[in-house]
Amino acid sequence: MYKYIIQFRGSGVRVKRTDFFPSLVTVSTQIPIISWEKRYITPEEGARIQSLNGIELPENIGTCFSALGNAVNGTIVKMIAEKLIKKESIKSKPIIEVKELNENKINGELKCQINYERIK
């Protein structure tokens, strides 16, 4: 049991292998537990799971995990935005202009942050 990620859910206990992480949810009583370290994940770890490294998080744990549980993974948003921008630029003029794209590799995983401006 001490080599899995554990999450207490309303429907029961989830025990997951470590090759993927259970979804973060908005209920602070369902924060995943790293069993081999006998601790809950930290807000910073939750932000990394959502590809939101360096984001300013609320100090209250419940509010923090509620925000992370409602968040969309930043890498997925980037991928969708790139497809939409390319598709839109073929049809007509773009609706946003990408000012800056910051890409960082953290633990071998690509993390992106997009700075954009709406074109009027």
Residue pairs with C-beta under 8 A, 6 or more apart in sequence:
1 15
1 35
2 35
2 36
2 38
3 18
3 35
3 36
4 15
4 16
4 17
4 18
4 35
5 15
5 16
5 17
5 18
5 21
5 22
5 32
5 33
5 34
5 35
6 13
6 14
6 15
6 16
6 32
6 33
6 35
7 13
7 14
7 16
7 22
7 30
7 31
7 32
7 33
8 14
8 29
8 30
8 33
9 25
9 30
10 27
10 30
14 22
16 22
21 32
21 49
22 32
23 69
24 32
24 46
24 49
24 50
24 65
24 68
24 69
24 71
25 65
25 69
26 65
26 66
26 69
26 70
27 65
27 66
27 69
28 61
28 62
28 65
28 66
31 40
31 41
31 46
31 61
31 65
32 40
32 41
33 39
33 40
33 41
34 40
34 41
41 49
43 57
43 61
43 64
43 65
43 68
44 57
46 64
46 65
46 68
47 53
47 54
47 55
47 57
47 68
48 106
49 68
50 68
50 71
50 72
50 73
50 74
51 73
51 74
51 75
51 76
51 109
51 111
51 112
52 68
52 71
52 74
53 104
53 106
53 111
57 64
57 67
57 68
58 64
58 67
74 111
74 112
74 113
75 109
75 110
75 111
75 112
78 112
78 114
81 114
85 94
85 96
85 98
88 94
88 95
93 119
94 119
95 118
95 119
96 116
96 117
96 118
96 119
97 116
97 117
97 119
98 114
98 115
98 116
99 115
99 116
99 117
100 114
100 115
101 112
101 113
101 114
101 115
102 112
102 113
102 114
102 115
103 110
103 111
103 112
104 110
104 111
104 112
105 111
